[in-house]
Amino acid sequence: MHATLGSRPSWSWRSILGDRSLIPARCRRLIRSGNSTKLWSDPWIPRSSGFLPRSSPNTLTHSARVSALINQSTCQWDENLVCDIFSPAEAADILAISLPPSPAPDLWCWHHTKNGKHSVRSAYHVMLGSTLSPLQEIANANSSSGIDPVWKTLWKINVPSRIKLFLWKCCTSTIATSDNLARRGIISSGPCPLCLAPENFATHTDALSGVFGSRNYLLPDDAPIELISVICSLIWFYRNRSKFDKIAGPRSVVLTAHCMVKDFQEAFSWPDRPSPLLASHPLLGSNSHGPRIYFDGSISQANRCAGIGVVYMNVKGEFVSGLSKKFPGVSNPEEAEYLALKESMLLARSLDLQNISFYGDAATVIFAACDETTCPAQCLNTYEDIKRLKQSFNIVEFFWIRRTSNTVAHEFAFLAKNMIALERKRDSLPPSLVHSQLDDFQQY
């Protein structure tokens, strides 16, 4: 309680010390022997507010300790003495304090939790001056009949909880925009890092709707609320990264949002809510009817190597050729995926394919191949090779697919890790993979 702010305090430490005045008013002494607690000047009587005794000192002096009210032989309150000194209401509060069977040192405790330990949640409710939850407090500001239907709708959206929290912050204007940070004293007022205009969430929402509305291939009119929610959170994510990384384009944002919504709803499907039909979106590759090459990468930490799998299918979905290749010394999963894409492009060029579509389940690699995002430093050389190989095709497309739609290439990559030879070309499919190959092709 006596710590100083310091010369260069962090915002967290500044915030802690800024609210320090709240703690003494809500703490009291936990009586276990009464030897170290002053009877009249220490807060020790548990009640809703004000823990100091309200009765005037009469029988006992100002320097008396609480232990003077305790029968030392029985370790219980001296009821007659307590009733003589204090008012009936105050005496009842004191006699309700449970004493241990043997004396122990008195402690400080936080009054607003059952275990006496301070918690951020209880302190927040104390500051609000209510026992309602934060959501109810905000909702009741707009609705006198309880929780506003807007909040009920928000918390039922079928997206990850962190995105729901982001939307809640947006709706309550508590998101960390420059104007909000300046109002809290964290920074001086500053512009938006993207457009350099004075930052305000409401005005930025209008601007974003104009950007996405001007490109009709990005967001359909009937886009589900889940997709819109994820897009908003990704825009905020890339906005925060813009100072350090290349900012993602709208196409990359929408494609990432489709992938996130689909993966989440596939893993946590709600039987009473049909999932939005996202597979038909043109960015996911459902409009490609030419020859395809599927690729995948896999690593083995034990063998310190990577394996890549490549599968070439014709326009009918029939297996034509494949490749399994081992890369010793590669232990980064993303690097393995970049190597898999490079090898798939080399296979296409060796077969003299001019119009080709590449399918992979690593979204970051697909985005980089489409020039929508940056490449990690350790994969830069491979990425440069991929960019050069792109120039050797008349038409080349890159599509993200789910892992479950890339089973054959994934199996080839798995087998490559355990091969003795570094490379093995495959002219036929193992019987166990025939059905998987048909499933992969028919899903997109």
N, C-alpha and C positions, 0 to 999 in steps of 0.2 A: 504493500500500500504506500510505501515511501519511495518507490522507484522514480527516477527522473526521466524526462523525455529524451535527453541526449541532443547532440549537435546535428546529427543526420538521421533522424528516425524514419523507419519504414512506415508506409501507410497503415499496415496492420497494427504496429506498435502504437502509432498515433491514435488509432481508433480505440484500442484497448484502454489507453490512459484517458482518452476523452470521455469514456463512460465510467471511469473509475469511481466517480461520485455516487453512482447508483448502488455500488456494493455495500458501503458502510450502512446506508439507510435500510438495507434489506437483510443484513446479517445480525445475528444475535449470539449470545453465549449459550452453549449447551451445558447445562448444569449436571455435573457428575459427583462433585464433592463440595463445590461452592467456595473453596479456599482461595482461588485466584480471581474471583468475580466480585466486583464492588457492588454492594447492595443497591445503592441509590444512583450511581453514575454510569454503570454499565448496562447495555441492553440485554435483558435475559428472560423477560416474561413473554412467552409465545402467544401472540394474538395477531389479528389481521393487519394492524399497523401500529407502529410505535411500541417498542419493546422496553422502554424505560418505565420504572414504577411511577404511577401517577399520585399515589398517596404521599402525604408529607411526612418527613422524618420526625418521629416523636420518641418512641421508646429506644430505638437504636441510633447510634451516631452516624454522621456522614461518612466516616471511614470504615464502617462495618462491612463485613463480607457476607455473601449469601449463606455461607456455612453456619452463620449464627442462627439461621432458621431451621437447621437440620439437627435432629437428635443423633448425636455421634455414636451412641451405643446401638441404635436400631437402624441407622442409615435411612431414616424416614423423616418426612417433614414434621415439624412441631406444630400441629394443627392449631392449638390454642394460641400460640404466639403469632402465627401467620394471620389468624382471624382478628387478633387484637390490633395488629399494626395496619393491615390493609383493608380496603373496602370489600364488601362481599363479592362483587364481581371479580376484582383483582385477586382476592384470596382463592376463589375457585380456579382461576387460571393457574396460579402457583401450585396448588395442591394437585392439579391434573398432571404436573410434570413428573414423569417416572424417574426414580433414582436407582442407580445400580446397587446390588447387594453389598459391594465393597467400594470404598472411595477410590476415585480415579481423577486425573487432571481434567479440568474444564477445557472445552474446545470452542472454537468459532464455527458456526454452521450457517448455511444458506437457508433461509426460512421457507423458501418457496418450492422446495423439493422434499420428498419423503425421506430420502437418505441424508439430507443436509449438505449435499454437494452441489456446487454451482453448475448450471447448464445454460447454454446459449438460448435454448428454447424457452426455459422458464424466465430468463432475464428479458427476452423479447416480449413475452406476454405481460410482464410487469411494466415494461415501458409503454405498452399499449394501454395499460390500465384496465385490462379485461382478461377474462379467462377464455375468451373465444380464440379459435385458431386464427393465424394470419389470413388465411383464405376467407374465412367468414367475416373478418373485420373489413377487408377490402370489398367483398361482395355486398355486405350490408350497407356500405356507403352508397350503393346504387339501387339496392333493393331492400325495402324494410321488412320483407316477408321471409328472409333467410338467404340462402346461397343463390346467387343469380344464375339463371339457366345458361348463361355464357360460360361460366366456369365449369358447370357440369359437362357441357359439350367439350370443352378443352381437355378435361382430364380423361375423357373417354376416347380420344383420338388414338388410333392404333399405330402409335409410333413410340420409339424409345422414350423413357422417362426424362432424359436430359433435354430432349427436344420439347417436351411438354413444359418443362421448367423454363426453357428459353422463351416459349410463347407467352407464358405467364408474366415473365419479366417485361416482354414487349407490351402486353396489354396494360400493365401497371406503370409503365414508363420508368422502370428501374433498371433497364439495360444500361451497360456502361458506355454510353456514347460520350463524346467529348463534353457536351453541355451538362450532362449529369455528373460527370467526374469533376468538372469545374465547380458545379454547385456544391459538391461535397468537400471541396477544398483540396482534392487530390492533385489536380493540375490547374494551370491557368487555362482560360477558355481557348480552345484550339479548333482548327478546321477538321473536316472529315479527311482521313488519309487518302481517300480515293478521288474525290472531286474537289478537295480544298475549299469547299463552301462551308459556311457555319453549319455544324452538325446538329440535326434534330431528327428524331426517329420518324415523326409523322411526315415531314417533308421528304425524307429519303424513301419512305414507302411509296409515295406518289411517283417519285422518280423511277423506282424499280419497276413499278407496274407499267410505266411507259416503255422501259427498255424491253421487258419481256413481251409486252403486247405488240411491239413493232416487228416481231419475228414470229410469224404464225407457226413455224415448224417447231418452236421450242415448247410451248405450253398450250394444249388444247383448251377450248372454252369449258369443257366439262371435266377438267382435271380434278381428281379427288382431293379432299382436304388434307389427307396424309401426305400426298406429293407436294402440295403447296407448303405445308408446314416444314418438311425437310428442306425444300429449296430455300426458304427463309433462313433456316439455321445455317445452311451452307454458305449463303451470301454473307452472313455475319462472320462465319469462320474464315472465309477467304479475305474478307475486309480486314480482319485482325492480322492475317499473315502477309498482307500486301506490302508492309514495310520491309520484309525480309525475303520474300519469294515472289516469283512471277504470279500475277493474279490470274485465276482461272477464268476462262470465257464463259458466257451464258450456256453454250452447248455442253461444256464439260460439267457445269453445275447441275443442269437438268438431268444429264445422263447419270451422274453420281447419285442424284436424288432417286431416280428410278431404281438403281441397284440397291440402295439402302432400304427403300420401302419394300421391295420384293424380298430381299433377304430376311428382313425383320418379320414380315408377315408370314413368310414360309416357316420360320423357326418358332414363332409364337402366334399361330393362327387362332383366331377366335371363331368358334363354330356358329355363333349367332350373328356374325358380321361377315358378309362376303367380301373378299379381298378385291381391290380395284384391279381391273384387267390391264396390266401394264405390258404384257408380252407383245402386244400388237403395236407398240410405239415404234415408229420407223428408226429411231436411234438404236434400238436393240437388235436390228438386223433381220427382222421378219420379212423385209422386202427384197432380200438377196436370193436370186434363183440360179446363180452361176456356180462354177466349181468352188469348193471350199477346202481350206486347210485348217485343221484344228491343231493347236499346240498347247503344251503344258510343261512346267518345270517342277522339279522336286529335289529336295536335298536330303543327305544322310549325314547327320552330325557325327555319328560313330565312325563312318568311313571318310569323313571330310571330303565329300564329293557331291556333285549335282548330277541329276539325270534329266534329260529332256525327251519328250515324246512328240512326234509329229505325225499327223494322219491326213492323207489327201483323199477327198471324195469327189466323184464327178457330179454332174447336175442331177443325176437320179438318186444320189445318196449311196452309191456303190463304192466300196473300198477299192482304191487304185494302188496306192503304195503308202509306206510309212517309214518311220525312222526312230531308232532309239540311240541315244548318244550320251556318253559319260564324260563329265568334266571334273577331273581331280582338282582338289584345292578350292573349290567353290563352295562356300557355306552360307551364302546370303540368299534367302528365298527369292527376293526380287531380282537379283542378278541372274538366277536360274531362269526366271520367266523371260527376261530380256534375251538371254541366250537362246531360249526355245523359239521366240519370235524370229530372231535372226536366222536360225537354222531352217525354220519353215519357209522363210523367204528365199533362202539359198536353194531349197528343194524345188520351189516353184520356178525359179529361174533356170535350174538345170533341166526341168521338164518343158521349158519354153512356153510357160503359161503367161499370157499377156493381160488377161482379165481375171482377177482372183480376189477372193474374200478370205480374210484370216479371222479365226475365232479363238478367243482365249478367255480364261476365267479370272485373269489378273487385271482388275479395272485400271490400276495406275499405269500399267504397261500400255493398255489400249489407249488411254488418254494421251500418253506421251507420243505414241505412234501417230495420233491424230493432231499433234502439235497443240494440244489443249492444256498441257501442264508441263512442268519441268521434270528432268530426269535426275535421279540420285547421282552423286559424284562417282561412286564406285562402278556405276553402269554406263558412264558417259561414252567410253570408247565403243561399246556395243551399240549404244543408241545412235552414234554417228554412222556406224555401218548400216543400221536399219534405215536411216534417212537416205543414204546413198542408194540402197537397194530399192527404195520406193520409186526412184527415178527410172528404174529399168522396166516398169510395168505401164501399160496403157491406162488401165483402170485397176486401182487397188483400194480395198475397203477393209476396215478393222472393226470388229464387233465384239462387245462383251457378252458373255454367256455365263450361266450359273455353273458351278462346279459339277452339279449332277447332270449337266448336259455336255460334259467334256470327259466322259468316263474312259474312252478308248485312248485318247492322248495321255490322260493321267496314268493309265495302266502301263503304257509304253515308257513313260518317264520313270515310273516306279521300277520297272524291270531294268532300265538302263543303269540305275545306281548299283545294282548287284552283278553287272556283267563283268567278265574278265577283259574282253575286248572293249575298246573305247567307242566303237560304232558298229551298229547292226542295221542294215536296211531290211525292210519287211515287205515282201510281195504278196503276202496273204495274212488274213486274220486268224488268230487262234479261235477254235470253235466256241470257246467260252465268251468271246467278245462280239460275236456276230449280232446277237440281239441288242447289245449295248450300242453298237455302231448305228443300227437302224433307229434306235431311240434318240440318240444324239442328233441325227439328221432331222427327224420328224418334229422335234420340239421347237425348231426355229425355221 
